[in-house]
Amino acid sequence: MRGRLWRASNPGLSEPRRQQLVDELMAARRSVGQAKKADDREAERAARARVHDAKVALGERGPVWWNDGAPDYNRHLVANTPYRDYAEPAG
């Protein structure tokens, strides 16, 4: 997305657990939108914390879930990583 790499969810999660976390993530994102629409900064802060917690539980943020020693390029520009040669050209 926009030339950045994003970490995938941990494939070691069971499908029911992964779906539970995705459902929570989507609910939290909806809460962010509702809080922004209501201009409720405290509710937005709490909703964003829920988004973060769900993403950490999914393995998309926080400690890496793989154990092969590969670096974490999450949120790095593709052009600044070893994957630059595999990226689709912008167009």
Biopython code that builds the backbone (N, CA, C, O; Angstrom):
import numpy as np
from Bio.PDB.StructureBuilder import StructureBuilder

atoms = [
    (1, "MET", "N", (0.839, -1.172, 0.000)),
    (1, "MET", "CA", (0.000, 0.000, 0.000)),
    (1, "MET", "C", (0.884, 1.234, 0.000)),
    (1, "MET", "O", (1.718, 1.416, 0.887)),
    (2, "ARG", "N", (0.695, 2.068, -0.992)),
    (2, "ARG", "CA", (1.473, 3.292, -1.138)),
    (2, "ARG", "C", (2.962, 3.045, -1.064)),
    (2, "ARG", "O", (3.711, 3.850, -0.510)),
    (3, "GLY", "N", (3.387, 1.927, -1.626)),
    (3, "GLY", "CA", (4.800, 1.625, -1.692)),
    (3, "GLY", "C", (5.421, 1.130, -0.406)),
    (3, "GLY", "O", (6.645, 1.099, -0.280)),
    (4, "ARG", "N", (4.600, 0.742, 0.548)),
    (4, "ARG", "CA", (5.112, 0.248, 1.827)),
    (4, "ARG", "C", (4.822, -1.235, 1.972)),
    (4, "ARG", "O", (3.866, -1.765, 1.407)),
    (5, "LEU", "N", (5.675, -1.885, 2.745)),
    (5, "LEU", "CA", (5.451, -3.283, 3.085)),
    (5, "LEU", "C", (4.633, -3.339, 4.368)),
    (5, "LEU", "O", (4.820, -2.530, 5.277)),
    (6, "TRP", "N", (3.730, -4.300, 4.428)),
    (6, "TRP", "CA", (2.902, -4.492, 5.606)),
    (6, "TRP", "C", (3.005, -5.943, 6.025)),
    (6, "TRP", "O", (2.929, -6.851, 5.197)),
    (7, "ARG", "N", (3.177, -6.149, 7.310)),
    (7, "ARG", "CA", (3.336, -7.491, 7.835)),
    (7, "ARG", "C", (2.027, -8.269, 7.755)),
    (7, "ARG", "O", (0.956, -7.743, 8.056)),
    (8, "ALA", "N", (2.132, -9.515, 7.350)),
    (8, "ALA", "CA", (0.961, -10.396, 7.281)),
    (8, "ALA", "C", (0.623, -10.900, 8.684)),
    (8, "ALA", "O", (1.450, -10.856, 9.595)),
    (9, "SER", "N", (-0.589, -11.369, 8.830)),
    (9, "SER", "CA", (-0.995, -11.989, 10.087)),
    (9, "SER", "C", (-0.204, -13.272, 10.312)),
    (9, "SER", "O", (0.273, -13.896, 9.365)),
    (10, "ASN", "N", (-0.076, -13.646, 11.549)),
    (10, "ASN", "CA", (0.640, -14.860, 11.917)),
    (10, "ASN", "C", (-0.100, -16.088, 11.371)),
    (10, "ASN", "O", (-1.230, -16.349, 11.783)),
    (11, "PRO", "N", (0.509, -16.839, 10.459)),
    (11, "PRO", "CA", (-0.165, -18.017, 9.916)),
    (11, "PRO", "C", (-0.323, -19.142, 10.933)),
    (11, "PRO", "O", (-1.019, -20.121, 10.667)),
    (12, "GLY", "N", (0.313, -19.012, 12.091)),
    (12, "GLY", "CA", (0.192, -20.021, 13.129)),
    (12, "GLY", "C", (-1.082, -19.901, 13.955)),
    (12, "GLY", "O", (-1.374, -20.772, 14.775)),
    (13, "LEU", "N", (-1.844, -18.828, 13.745)),
    (13, "LEU", "CA", (-3.103, -18.678, 14.475)),
    (13, "LEU", "C", (-4.133, -19.651, 13.911)),
    (13, "LEU", "O", (-4.189, -19.882, 12.703)),
    (14, "SER", "N", (-4.937, -20.213, 14.790)),
    (14, "SER", "CA", (-6.021, -21.071, 14.302)),
    (14, "SER", "C", (-7.015, -20.191, 13.554)),
    (14, "SER", "O", (-7.116, -18.994, 13.826)),
    (15, "GLU", "N", (-7.735, -20.771, 12.630)),
    (15, "GLU", "CA", (-8.705, -19.989, 11.859)),
    (15, "GLU", "C", (-9.776, -19.356, 12.750)),
    (15, "GLU", "O", (-10.109, -18.188, 12.546)),
    (16, "PRO", "N", (-10.331, -20.083, 13.734)),
    (16, "PRO", "CA", (-11.322, -19.423, 14.606)),
    (16, "PRO", "C", (-10.735, -18.234, 15.380)),
    (16, "PRO", "O", (-11.386, -17.200, 15.526)),
    (17, "ARG", "N", (-9.497, -18.391, 15.874)),
    (17, "ARG", "CA", (-8.859, -17.290, 16.623)),
    (17, "ARG", "C", (-8.564, -16.116, 15.689)),
    (17, "ARG", "O", (-8.801, -14.964, 16.051)),
    (18, "ARG", "N", (-8.051, -16.400, 14.500)),
    (18, "ARG", "CA", (-7.764, -15.343, 13.536)),
    (18, "ARG", "C", (-9.043, -14.580, 13.205)),
    (18, "ARG", "O", (-9.040, -13.350, 13.172)),
    (19, "GLN", "N", (-10.138, -15.306, 12.959)),
    (19, "GLN", "CA", (-11.397, -14.643, 12.623)),
    (19, "GLN", "C", (-11.908, -13.799, 13.776)),
    (19, "GLN", "O", (-12.427, -12.704, 13.561)),
    (20, "GLN", "N", (-11.766, -14.298, 15.001)),
    (20, "GLN", "CA", (-12.170, -13.536, 16.186)),
    (20, "GLN", "C", (-11.402, -12.208, 16.249)),
    (20, "GLN", "O", (-11.981, -11.155, 16.517)),
    (21, "LEU", "N", (-10.105, -12.277, 16.001)),
    (21, "LEU", "CA", (-9.278, -11.077, 16.051)),
    (21, "LEU", "C", (-9.598, -10.118, 14.904)),
    (21, "LEU", "O", (-9.607, -8.902, 15.098)),
    (22, "VAL", "N", (-9.859, -10.653, 13.720)),
    (22, "VAL", "CA", (-10.238, -9.803, 12.586)),
    (22, "VAL", "C", (-11.565, -9.109, 12.881)),
    (22, "VAL", "O", (-11.726, -7.924, 12.589)),
    (23, "ASP", "N", (-12.508, -9.837, 13.454)),
    (23, "ASP", "CA", (-13.793, -9.239, 13.825)),
    (23, "ASP", "C", (-13.595, -8.100, 14.828)),
    (23, "ASP", "O", (-14.221, -7.047, 14.706)),
    (24, "GLU", "N", (-12.734, -8.312, 15.807)),
    (24, "GLU", "CA", (-12.440, -7.271, 16.793)),
    (24, "GLU", "C", (-11.770, -6.080, 16.119)),
    (24, "GLU", "O", (-12.094, -4.932, 16.423)),
    (25, "LEU", "N", (-10.843, -6.345, 15.209)),
    (25, "LEU", "CA", (-10.158, -5.268, 14.490)),
    (25, "LEU", "C", (-11.166, -4.428, 13.708)),
    (25, "LEU", "O", (-11.117, -3.199, 13.757)),
    (26, "MET", "N", (-12.064, -5.069, 13.001)),
    (26, "MET", "CA", (-13.055, -4.333, 12.214)),
    (26, "MET", "C", (-13.998, -3.532, 13.114)),
    (26, "MET", "O", (-14.353, -2.400, 12.786)),
    (27, "ALA", "N", (-14.400, -4.107, 14.235)),
    (27, "ALA", "CA", (-15.260, -3.386, 15.180)),
    (27, "ALA", "C", (-14.525, -2.170, 15.744)),
    (27, "ALA", "O", (-15.107, -1.094, 15.884)),
    (28, "ALA", "N", (-13.252, -2.350, 16.063)),
    (28, "ALA", "CA", (-12.455, -1.239, 16.597)),
    (28, "ALA", "C", (-12.300, -0.140, 15.554)),
    (28, "ALA", "O", (-12.368, 1.043, 15.887)),
    (29, "ARG", "N", (-12.090, -0.519, 14.299)),
    (29, "ARG", "CA", (-11.974, 0.489, 13.234)),
    (29, "ARG", "C", (-13.289, 1.251, 13.049)),
    (29, "ARG", "O", (-13.281, 2.460, 12.822)),
    (30, "ARG", "N", (-14.402, 0.550, 13.147)),
    (30, "ARG", "CA", (-15.695, 1.237, 13.077)),
    (30, "ARG", "C", (-15.842, 2.223, 14.237)),
    (30, "ARG", "O", (-16.372, 3.321, 14.071)),
    (31, "SER", "N", (-15.364, 1.812, 15.412)),
    (31, "SER", "CA", (-15.428, 2.686, 16.583)),
    (31, "SER", "C", (-14.574, 3.934, 16.392)),
    (31, "SER", "O", (-14.950, 5.017, 16.840)),
    (32, "VAL", "N", (-13.437, 3.790, 15.736)),
    (32, "VAL", "CA", (-12.607, 4.956, 15.431)),
    (32, "VAL", "C", (-13.406, 5.938, 14.583)),
    (32, "VAL", "O", (-13.450, 7.133, 14.875)),
    (33, "GLY", "N", (-14.028, 5.429, 13.544)),
    (33, "GLY", "CA", (-14.814, 6.290, 12.665)),
    (33, "GLY", "C", (-15.964, 6.970, 13.387)),
    (33, "GLY", "O", (-16.217, 8.156, 13.180)),
    (34, "GLN", "N", (-16.658, 6.228, 14.230)),
    (34, "GLN", "CA", (-17.777, 6.802, 14.986)),
    (34, "GLN", "C", (-17.285, 7.889, 15.942)),
    (34, "GLN", "O", (-17.917, 8.935, 16.084)),
    (35, "ALA", "N", (-16.161, 7.632, 16.587)),
    (35, "ALA", "CA", (-15.609, 8.612, 17.520)),
    (35, "ALA", "C", (-15.164, 9.873, 16.787)),
    (35, "ALA", "O", (-15.372, 10.985, 17.273)),
    (36, "LYS", "N", (-14.556, 9.699, 15.626)),
    (36, "LYS", "CA", (-14.138, 10.863, 14.849)),
    (36, "LYS", "C", (-15.349, 11.676, 14.406)),
    (36, "LYS", "O", (-15.340, 12.906, 14.466)),
    (37, "LYS", "N", (-16.388, 10.978, 13.959)),
    (37, "LYS", "CA", (-17.602, 11.656, 13.515)),
    (37, "LYS", "C", (-18.241, 12.441, 14.660)),
    (37, "LYS", "O", (-18.792, 13.522, 14.451)),
    (38, "ALA", "N", (-18.163, 11.891, 15.861)),
    (38, "ALA", "CA", (-18.720, 12.542, 17.047)),
    (38, "ALA", "C", (-17.749, 13.548, 17.661)),
    (38, "ALA", "O", (-18.082, 14.222, 18.635)),
    (39, "ASP", "N", (-16.552, 13.646, 17.091)),
    (39, "ASP", "CA", (-15.496, 14.520, 17.614)),
    (39, "ASP", "C", (-15.210, 14.231, 19.087)),
    (39, "ASP", "O", (-15.031, 15.140, 19.897)),
    (40, "ASP", "N", (-15.174, 12.922, 19.411)),
    (40, "ASP", "CA", (-14.929, 12.457, 20.777)),
    (40, "ASP", "C", (-13.500, 11.920, 20.841)),
    (40, "ASP", "O", (-13.249, 10.756, 20.530)),
    (41, "ARG", "N", (-12.593, 12.761, 21.237)),
    (41, "ARG", "CA", (-11.165, 12.400, 21.221)),
    (41, "ARG", "C", (-10.833, 11.261, 22.178)),
    (41, "ARG", "O", (-9.989, 10.418, 21.873)),
    (42, "GLU", "N", (-11.487, 11.232, 23.320)),
    (42, "GLU", "CA", (-11.217, 10.151, 24.281)),
    (42, "GLU", "C", (-11.682, 8.809, 23.730)),
    (42, "GLU", "O", (-10.973, 7.810, 23.845)),
    (43, "ALA", "N", (-12.861, 8.783, 23.135)),
    (43, "ALA", "CA", (-13.363, 7.543, 22.531)),
    (43, "ALA", "C", (-12.485, 7.131, 21.345)),
    (43, "ALA", "O", (-12.244, 5.943, 21.129)),
    (44, "GLU", "N", (-12.017, 8.102, 20.593)),
    (44, "GLU", "CA", (-11.124, 7.786, 19.469)),
    (44, "GLU", "C", (-9.819, 7.186, 19.976)),
    (44, "GLU", "O", (-9.323, 6.210, 19.412)),
    (45, "ARG", "N", (-9.274, 7.750, 21.012)),
    (45, "ARG", "CA", (-8.026, 7.232, 21.592)),
    (45, "ARG", "C", (-8.221, 5.788, 22.055)),
    (45, "ARG", "O", (-7.367, 4.933, 21.816)),
    (46, "ALA", "N", (-9.356, 5.520, 22.721)),
    (46, "ALA", "CA", (-9.640, 4.167, 23.199)),
    (46, "ALA", "C", (-9.842, 3.205, 22.031)),
    (46, "ALA", "O", (-9.383, 2.063, 22.080)),
    (47, "ALA", "N", (-10.522, 3.658, 20.987)),
    (47, "ALA", "CA", (-10.752, 2.807, 19.817)),
    (47, "ALA", "C", (-9.442, 2.509, 19.096)),
    (47, "ALA", "O", (-9.220, 1.384, 18.648)),
    (48, "ARG", "N", (-8.584, 3.501, 18.985)),
    (48, "ARG", "CA", (-7.282, 3.274, 18.336)),
    (48, "ARG", "C", (-6.434, 2.297, 19.143)),
    (48, "ARG", "O", (-5.677, 1.514, 18.569)),
    (49, "ALA", "N", (-6.552, 2.338, 20.449)),
    (49, "ALA", "CA", (-5.842, 1.374, 21.297)),
    (49, "ALA", "C", (-6.359, -0.040, 21.024)),
    (49, "ALA", "O", (-5.580, -0.992, 20.998)),
    (50, "ARG", "N", (-7.671, -0.176, 20.821)),
    (50, "ARG", "CA", (-8.250, -1.489, 20.477)),
    (50, "ARG", "C", (-7.735, -1.970, 19.131)),
    (50, "ARG", "O", (-7.431, -3.152, 18.968)),
    (51, "VAL", "N", (-7.634, -1.060, 18.162)),
    (51, "VAL", "CA", (-7.085, -1.424, 16.847)),
    (51, "VAL", "C", (-5.665, -1.947, 17.031)),
    (51, "VAL", "O", (-5.311, -3.005, 16.510)),
    (52, "HIS", "N", (-4.863, -1.204, 17.768)),
    (52, "HIS", "CA", (-3.471, -1.610, 17.987)),
    (52, "HIS", "C", (-3.398, -2.978, 18.666)),
    (52, "HIS", "O", (-2.625, -3.837, 18.241)),
    (53, "ASP", "N", (-4.187, -3.185, 19.704)),
    (53, "ASP", "CA", (-4.168, -4.465, 20.424)),
    (53, "ASP", "C", (-4.550, -5.626, 19.510)),
    (53, "ASP", "O", (-3.946, -6.696, 19.575)),
    (54, "ALA", "N", (-5.544, -5.417, 18.668)),
    (54, "ALA", "CA", (-5.958, -6.481, 17.736)),
    (54, "ALA", "C", (-4.856, -6.772, 16.734)),
    (54, "ALA", "O", (-4.603, -7.933, 16.413)),
    (55, "LYS", "N", (-4.195, -5.731, 16.234)),
    (55, "LYS", "CA", (-3.137, -5.933, 15.252)),
    (55, "LYS", "C", (-1.930, -6.644, 15.884)),
    (55, "LYS", "O", (-1.283, -7.466, 15.235)),
    (56, "VAL", "N", (-1.637, -6.330, 17.128)),
    (56, "VAL", "CA", (-0.551, -7.030, 17.824)),
    (56, "VAL", "C", (-0.931, -8.502, 17.997)),
    (56, "VAL", "O", (-0.108, -9.387, 17.765)),
    (57, "ALA", "N", (-2.163, -8.760, 18.400)),
    (57, "ALA", "CA", (-2.604, -10.148, 18.598)),
    (57, "ALA", "C", (-2.587, -10.929, 17.288)),
    (57, "ALA", "O", (-2.319, -12.131, 17.284)),
    (58, "LEU", "N", (-2.870, -10.254, 16.183)),
    (58, "LEU", "CA", (-2.815, -10.899, 14.866)),
    (58, "LEU", "C", (-1.377, -11.121, 14.385)),
    (58, "LEU", "O", (-1.139, -11.894, 13.457)),
    (59, "GLY", "N", (-0.429, -10.441, 15.018)),
    (59, "GLY", "CA", (0.965, -10.554, 14.604)),
    (59, "GLY", "C", (1.363, -9.525, 13.562)),
    (59, "GLY", "O", (2.460, -9.601, 13.009)),
    (60, "GLU", "N", (0.487, -8.560, 13.284)),
    (60, "GLU", "CA", (0.766, -7.542, 12.282)),
    (60, "GLU", "C", (1.604, -6.399, 12.837)),
    (60, "GLU", "O", (2.155, -5.604, 12.076)),
    (61, "ARG", "N", (1.701, -6.316, 14.141)),
    (61, "ARG", "CA", (2.536, -5.337, 14.843)),
    (61, "ARG", "C", (3.156, -6.052, 16.034)),
    (61, "ARG", "O", (2.793, -7.180, 16.365)),
    (62, "GLY", "N", (4.095, -5.371, 16.664)),
    (62, "GLY", "CA", (4.705, -5.927, 17.864)),
    (62, "GLY", "C", (5.799, -6.922, 17.531)),
    (62, "GLY", "O", (6.383, -6.869, 16.448)),
    (63, "PRO", "N", (6.079, -7.828, 18.452)),
    (63, "PRO", "CA", (7.155, -8.793, 18.235)),
    (63, "PRO", "C", (6.896, -9.640, 16.988)),
    (63, "PRO", "O", (5.753, -9.977, 16.678)),
    (64, "VAL", "N", (7.962, -9.971, 16.289)),
    (64, "VAL", "CA", (7.810, -10.800, 15.093)),
    (64, "VAL", "C", (7.372, -12.201, 15.484)),
    (64, "VAL", "O", (7.703, -12.695, 16.561)),
    (65, "TRP", "N", (6.617, -12.835, 14.586)),
    (65, "TRP", "CA", (6.120, -14.182, 14.858)),
    (65, "TRP", "C", (6.964, -15.252, 14.170)),
    (65, "TRP", "O", (6.782, -16.439, 14.438)),
    (66, "TRP", "N", (7.874, -14.860, 13.299)),
    (66, "TRP", "CA", (8.716, -15.839, 12.633)),
    (66, "TRP", "C", (10.016, -15.988, 13.410)),
    (66, "TRP", "O", (10.394, -15.115, 14.191)),
    (67, "ASN", "N", (10.691, -17.104, 13.182)),
    (67, "ASN", "CA", (11.895, -17.382, 13.966)),
    (67, "ASN", "C", (13.104, -17.723, 13.102)),
    (67, "ASN", "O", (14.031, -18.389, 13.563)),
    (68, "ASP", "N", (13.096, -17.263, 11.841)),
    (68, "ASP", "CA", (14.222, -17.562, 10.965)),
    (68, "ASP", "C", (15.277, -16.459, 10.950)),
    (68, "ASP", "O", (16.244, -16.537, 10.193)),
    (69, "GLY", "N", (15.097, -15.436, 11.781)),
    (69, "GLY", "CA", (16.074, -14.361, 11.874)),
    (69, "GLY", "C", (15.910, -13.272, 10.829)),
    (69, "GLY", "O", (16.673, -12.307, 10.833)),
    (70, "ALA", "N", (14.931, -13.398, 9.929)),
    (70, "ALA", "CA", (14.719, -12.383, 8.900)),
    (70, "ALA", "C", (14.288, -11.074, 9.560)),
    (70, "ALA", "O", (13.513, -11.084, 10.517)),
    (71, "PRO", "N", (14.788, -9.955, 9.052)),
    (71, "PRO", "CA", (14.406, -8.665, 9.640)),
    (71, "PRO", "C", (12.941, -8.329, 9.374)),
    (71, "PRO", "O", (12.313, -8.872, 8.465)),
    (72, "ASP", "N", (12.432, -7.443, 10.173)),
    (72, "ASP", "CA", (11.052, -6.981, 10.045)),
    (72, "ASP", "C", (11.056, -5.674, 9.252)),
    (72, "ASP", "O", (11.543, -4.650, 9.731)),
    (73, "TYR", "N", (10.515, -5.718, 8.047)),
    (73, "TYR", "CA", (10.439, -4.522, 7.210)),
    (73, "TYR", "C", (9.047, -3.900, 7.231)),
    (73, "TYR", "O", (8.693, -3.151, 6.320)),
    (74, "ASN", "N", (8.258, -4.199, 8.252)),
    (74, "ASN", "CA", (6.914, -3.651, 8.360)),
    (74, "ASN", "C", (6.959, -2.129, 8.279)),
    (74, "ASN", "O", (7.722, -1.479, 8.994)),
    (75, "ARG", "N", (6.130, -1.570, 7.398)),
    (75, "ARG", "CA", (5.975, -0.134, 7.182)),
    (75, "ARG", "C", (7.162, 0.526, 6.484)),
    (75, "ARG", "O", (7.173, 1.748, 6.338)),
    (76, "HIS", "N", (8.139, -0.229, 6.058)),
    (76, "HIS", "CA", (9.261, 0.340, 5.306)),
    (76, "HIS", "C", (8.841, 0.557, 3.859)),
    (76, "HIS", "O", (8.013, -0.181, 3.325)),
    (77, "LEU", "N", (9.413, 1.564, 3.238)),
    (77, "LEU", "CA", (9.208, 1.738, 1.805)),
    (77, "LEU", "C", (9.838, 0.555, 1.082)),
    (77, "LEU", "O", (10.975, 0.179, 1.368)),
    (78, "VAL", "N", (9.104, -0.026, 0.150)),
    (78, "VAL", "CA", (9.609, -1.185, -0.598)),
    (78, "VAL", "C", (10.944, -0.846, -1.244)),
    (78, "VAL", "O", (11.850, -1.679, -1.275)),
    (79, "ALA", "N", (11.069, 0.362, -1.756)),
    (79, "ALA", "CA", (12.292, 0.778, -2.452)),
    (79, "ALA", "C", (13.515, 0.734, -1.537)),
    (79, "ALA", "O", (14.644, 0.692, -2.026)),
    (80, "ASN", "N", (13.311, 0.744, -0.231)),
    (80, "ASN", "CA", (14.420, 0.734, 0.724)),
    (80, "ASN", "C", (14.641, -0.639, 1.350)),
    (80, "ASN", "O", (15.268, -0.749, 2.403)),
    (81, "THR", "N", (14.131, -1.683, 0.707)),
    (81, "THR", "CA", (14.267, -3.038, 1.237)),
    (81, "THR", "C", (14.816, -3.970, 0.162)),
    (81, "THR", "O", (14.870, -3.600, -1.011)),
    (82, "PRO", "N", (15.220, -5.163, 0.552)),
    (82, "PRO", "CA", (15.677, -6.140, -0.440)),
    (82, "PRO", "C", (14.572, -6.586, -1.391)),
    (82, "PRO", "O", (14.857, -7.243, -2.392)),
    (83, "TYR", "N", (13.333, -6.249, -1.106)),
    (83, "TYR", "CA", (12.208, -6.660, -1.947)),
    (83, "TYR", "C", (11.936, -5.693, -3.094)),
    (83, "TYR", "O", (10.993, -5.893, -3.858)),
    (84, "ARG", "N", (12.738, -4.661, -3.221)),
    (84, "ARG", "CA", (12.487, -3.627, -4.235)),
    (84, "ARG", "C", (12.420, -4.191, -5.650)),
    (84, "ARG", "O", (11.662, -3.690, -6.480)),
    (85, "ASP", "N", (13.212, -5.235, -5.933)),
    (85, "ASP", "CA", (13.223, -5.810, -7.290)),
    (85, "ASP", "C", (11.972, -6.615, -7.587)),
    (85, "ASP", "O", (11.704, -6.930, -8.746)),
    (86, "TYR", "N", (11.195, -6.957, -6.557)),
    (86, "TYR", "CA", (9.996, -7.765, -6.745)),
    (86, "TYR", "C", (8.730, -6.910, -6.766)),
    (86, "TYR", "O", (7.649, -7.409, -7.082)),
    (87, "ALA", "N", (8.856, -5.648, -6.437)),
    (87, "ALA", "CA", (7.681, -4.778, -6.355)),
    (87, "ALA", "C", (7.136, -4.498, -7.743)),
    (87, "ALA", "O", (7.879, -4.393, -8.719)),
    (88, "GLU", "N", (5.829, -4.380, -7.802)),
    (88, "GLU", "CA", (5.187, -4.005, -9.065)),
    (88, "GLU", "C", (5.480, -2.526, -9.317)),
    (88, "GLU", "O", (5.451, -1.718, -8.388)),
    (89, "PRO", "N", (5.758, -2.176, -10.558)),
    (89, "PRO", "CA", (6.022, -0.763, -10.846)),
    (89, "PRO", "C", (4.769, 0.079, -10.631)),
    (89, "PRO", "O", (3.652, -0.365, -10.897)),
    (90, "ALA", "N", (4.973, 1.291, -10.149)),
    (90, "ALA", "CA", (3.842, 2.199, -9.945)),
    (90, "ALA", "C", (3.280, 2.568, -11.303)),
    (90, "ALA", "O", (4.024, 2.772, -12.263)),
    (91, "GLY", "N", (1.982, 2.652, -11.373)),
    (91, "GLY", "CA", (1.476, 2.977, -12.679)),
    (91, "GLY", "C", (0.103, 3.373, -12.631)),
    (91, "GLY", "O", (-0.486, 3.686, -13.665)),
]
sb = StructureBuilder()
sb.init_structure("model")
sb.init_model(0)
sb.init_chain("A")
sb.init_seg("    ")
for serial, (resi, resn, name, xyz) in enumerate(atoms, 1):
    if name == "N":
        sb.init_residue(resn, " ", resi, " ")
    sb.init_atom(name, np.array(xyz, "f"), 0.0, 1.0, " ", f" {name:<3s}", serial, name[0])
structure = sb.get_structure()
